[in-house]
Amino acid sequence: MADLKFTVEQKDLHSNARAGSITTDHGEIQTPIFMPVGTVGSVKAVSQQQLKTDVGAQIILGNTYHLYLRPGLETLESAGGLHKFNGWDMPILTDSGGFQVFSLAKSRKITEEGVVFQSHIEGSKHLFTPENVMDTQRIIGGDIMMAFDECPPGGSEYGYAKKSMELTHRWLDRCFSRFNETQDRYGYTQNLFPIVQGGVHHDLRKFSCEYISSKNANGNAIGGLSVGEPIDKMYEICALCCDHLPQEKPRYLMGVGTPWNILECIEMGVDMFDCVMPTRNGRNAMLFTANGIINIDNKKWERDFSPIDETIGCEMSAYYSKAYLKHLLKAKEFLGLTIASVHNLAFYLWLVKEARNRIIAGDFVSWKKEMVVKMQQKL
């Protein structure tokens, strides 16, 4: 058992991008990395075997709010944690439930103690506190656990953003107290990452970066972005946070975003990303490729028997044709959801791997500029 270790292997000469590696007890993660979101213990429509062989995933997410509600902590504890329950033997990151609570604005109440919320399943009432969220994540068994935070809406005015950030910091103190007085579960080390908040306000973000950095955690996260603020503000705040978070620790930008968002934020110094976009958009007929976006619903693909994508090293993308995938999605066949989801995830993993290779080769910035334009074209 050993604490998470981060090594910067190569810094880009022309930007803040870096290639590195994160070592956990469940294996090594090469950064920059994209983490598929496994909300209720599975990545929608994709098997764990496909995540390894077709997608190339190195770490996946589990969602504390959803897993707490079902299958529930007793089942997860009896199984020996989420790794044993879902058969994923590589690293897992668990979020704290803070963002889900934020999205349940009509059915939750925030107090100093924590958050009272109603289950979206059957309306039962529950309380999340910094302490029981630490206990819950211990039981779920994440290699990386996230601190419990309040995620304010993107356009929050200064007073609310400041009050919210201060509450997040007080909760963070309680998270670390509970984390430090409890033991790792299931025979491997669990690591706690704090989360920067502060809305789109520079002084608040700077203060929050300094506050969470003082915890000397094994990694740090940037939260509260891509929640309704303008895209230029997201980039502005992300860059500011990267400038004020420790260089020697991994930086995780939560819930962002499009392929071009990811490349821009890698340039700023972000190491870890997650987003539901590749699977959600795939299920709704949007495919991401290196040459642009395909809406597979369009009639133009009806008799296009060329492979979906032969460039990203995904066997499924190279095996099935665009015409066949269009047919499956139109016919509402489950296989269509799987092919589209696997393709988009494989593209995201190819993209961050290629970014890593370009950082090491020394031509990341010129490649990124070209890719950002190409990927946004509609094919």
N, C-alpha and C positions, 0 to 999 in steps of 0.2 A: 504493500500500500504506500502510495506517495502522493503528495499534493500535485495539482496541475502545474505543469511547467511549460513556459512559452519561450521559444528561441527565435530571434529574428535572424534569418539566414542571408537575406539580401535586401538592401534598401535601394529604391529607385533613385537614380542620380538627378532626375528632373522633376520629381514630385515627392509627396510624403508616402507613396505606396511602398509596401514592403511584403516580402515573401517570408513566411515563417513556418513553425510547427508547434502544435500544442500536444503535449503528452499527458494522457490520462491513464488510469488503471485499465480502461477498456480499449486502449489503443491510441495511436497517433493520428492527428488531424493536420493536414497540410493547409496552410492559409495563404491567400484569402480563401474562405470556404463559404458555401451556401448550405444551409441546413433545411431539409424538407420538414414540413410541419405535420406531425402525427397527432392530431388533436385528441382523439379518444383512444390512443394506443395504436393507431394505424394511420399511414398516409393514405388518404382517400383513393380507392380503386387500384392501389399499388401494393403488391406483396413485399415482405421483407427481403425475399430472395431477389425480386426485381430491383429493389433499391440498391442491392449490392452489385448484381451482375449487369443490369441494363443502365441504371442511373449513375452508379459510382459514388453513392452517398457514403460519407465517412462519419456522420453524426446526424441524429434526427431529434426532433422536439417532441415532448409530451406536454399536454396542457393540464395544469393543476386543477383549474375550475372544473373542466369536463371529466377528468379521471376521478376526482373526488366524488362527483355525483354518480358516475357509473364507469367502471364496475364497482367503485367504492373502495375504501381503504382496507377493509377486512379481506376482500378478495385479493387485492394487490399484495398485501402483507403475507397472506397464506401462500401465494405463488412464489414469494421470494423477491418481490419487486417487479417493476415493469420489464426489465431485461428478460427475466425468466418467463413472465406472463406472455409477452409478445414474441419471444424468440430472437430478439435483436441483441447481438453480443458485442456491439460496438458502442461508442459513447452516446449518451442521451443527455439533452439539456431539458430541464423542466422550467416553464415560466411560472410566475407566482399567482396568476389569476387576476392580477391588477388590471390588465387591459380588458379582460372579459367583464369585470365588474364595471369598468368605465363604460363599456358598450351597453350595459344594462341600466342606463340612466333612469328609466321610468320605474324600476323595481328594486332600487337599492338606496341605502342611507349610509352616508359616511360620517363617522364620529372619531374622536380621538382614539377610542379603543380599537376600532377597525371598521369593517363594512358589513352591514346586514343586507342580505340580498335574497331574492326569491329564485328558486330553481326555474329555469326555462322549460323544464320537462313537465313538472306537475305542480309548480307553485309553492312548494315547501320553503320555509324560511331557514336561512343559515347565517352564521357569523364567521367571517374571515378576520383574523387578527395577525399581526406580524409573527406572534409565537406559534399559533396553530398552523399557519402556512409553512413555517419552517418544519414543524412536525410532519405535516402532510407530504412535503417534498422529500423528507427523509424516507418516509414509507414508500412513496412512489419509486424512489431510488435513482434520481438523476445524478449523473457525474458532475453536472453543473446545475446549481440551484439559483433561482433569481430572488432578489429581495422583494418584499411586498411594497408596492408604491401606489400612489394615486397618479393616474394619467389624465391631465387636464386636456380639454378640447384644444384643437390647433389655434383657434383665434382668441384664446383666453387673455383678458386684459391683465395689466401688470399686477394689480392687487390680488386677484384670484390666483395667478400663476405663482406669486411669492408665497401666499398662504399654503397653497398645495405643495410647493417644494419643501417648505419647512415641515409640513406634516410628513412628507415622504422621508425627510432626514430623521425625524423623531422615530418613525417606524423602522428606519434602517438601524438605528441604535438598538432597538428591541430585537430586530432580526438577528443581529450579530450576537447579542447577549444569549438568545435562545440557541443559535447555531453553536456557539462556543461551549454551552453547558450540556449539549446533547452529543451522542456518538454517531459516527458513520454507521450505516446499515449494510448488511449483506456482504461484508468482507472487502469493501473497496472504499477509496477516499471520495468524499463528496465535497464540492467546492462551491462557495457562495460568491456570486457577483452582485455588487450594488448597481443601482440604476440612476443615471443623471436625469434630472427633470429641470423645469424652469421655463417652459414654453418657448416663445421666440425672442425672449428678452436676454440680451447679451450678458448683463451683469449677473443675472440670476443663474444662467448656465455656467458662467465662469465660477461663481461661488459654489454651485452644486458639484462641479468637477473637482474643485479643491476639497470639498467636504468628503466626497466619497473616496477620493484618492488617499485621504488620511486614514482610511480603514485598512490600507495595504492589502487589499484582497488579491486573489490570484488572477483576476480579470475584471473588467469594468464594462458596463453597458450604457448605451445612449438610448433613452426612451422618449416617448412623447413626440415623436416625429412621424410624418405621414399620417396625421390624424386630422387633416383639414387645412393645414397651413399652405400658403403658396409654395411651389416647388423651389423657387429661388431662396426662400426663407429656410426651407429644409436643408439645402446645401450650405447656406451661410452658417446655420447653427451646428450642423455636423462638422464643418471645418473648424469652427471655434472650439468645439468639444475635443476634437482630435488634438488640437494645439495645447489643450490644458489637461489632458489625461496622460498618465505615465507612459513613456515610450516603451518600457520594458514589459508591459502587460498587454494582453490581447484586448482589442476594442470590439464590442459587439453592438451593431446598429440594429435595433429591434423593429421587425415588421416592414422593412424596406427591401425591395420594391420591384420595379421594372428592371430588365437587364441593363438599360442605360443608367438608371439610378445607381445600380450596384457598381458599375465601372467608375462613375464619377466619384462615388464615396470611397472606393478602393484608392483612388488617386489622393484622397484626403488623409488616408491612413487607417481606414476601417479594415478589420481582419475577418469578421464573422457577420453573416446575414441570415435572415429567415423571412419568409413571406408565403402566404397561401396563394399568391398570384399564379404561379406556374400550374398548379393543379386545378384551381378554380377556373382560370381562363381556359385551360385545356378542356375541361368538362363542358365549357360553353363555346367550343369550336374555334378558339383563338390559339394559334401555334406560333411560338417564337422561333426564329432562325437567325443565322448570322447575316442573311441578306435582307431580312425584313419580316413583317408580320403577315401570316396567312390566316384569313378567315375561311376555314375549310367548308363553311356553309355555302359559300359562293358557287354559283353554277359553273364557273370557269374550271373548277377542279373535278367536275363530274366524270370526265374521261381522261384525266391526267393520271396515267398509270406509272409515272415515275415514282421512285421512293420518296417518302416524306422528307428524309434528310440523310445523306450518306457521309456527311463531314464530321459528325460529332462523336463517332465511335459507339453509337447505340445500335445494337443489333435489331431491336424492334423498329426503330426509325428507318433503318436501311431495308428492312424486310417487307414492310407493308407500304402500299401505294397511297397517294393522296386520294384517289378515287374511291378506294376501298374504305379509308377512314371516313370520308364524307358520307358514304353509304351507311356505315355502322352508326354514326352519330344521328343521321336523319332517321334511321330505323329504331333509334333509342336502344341499341344493343350495348350491353355492359362492356363488351370488349372494346368498343370505341372509346369509352371513358378511360379505360386502362391505357390504351395505345397513346391517346392524346396527353394524358397525365405523365406517363413515362417519358414521352418525347420531350415535353417542356422541362421536366426535372433534369433529364439528361443534358438538355441544352444549357440550363443554368449551371450545372456542375462542369460541363465542358468550358463554359465561359470563364468561370473563376480559375479553373486549371490553366486555361490559356493566358489569363491575366498574370498568374503566377509565373508561367514560363517567360512571358514578355518582361516582367520585372527582372527576372534573373538574367535574361538576354540583354537588357538595357534599352529596349525600344518600346516600353509600355505606353508612354504618353502619345506618341505618334499613332500607334496601333489603336489606342483607346479613342482618339478623336475620329478616326475613320469608322470604327465600329459603332460608336454612338449614333452617327448619322445613318449608317446602313441599317441598323437594327430597327429603327423607327419607321422605315418605309413600309407602305402597305403593298403587298405583292398581289 
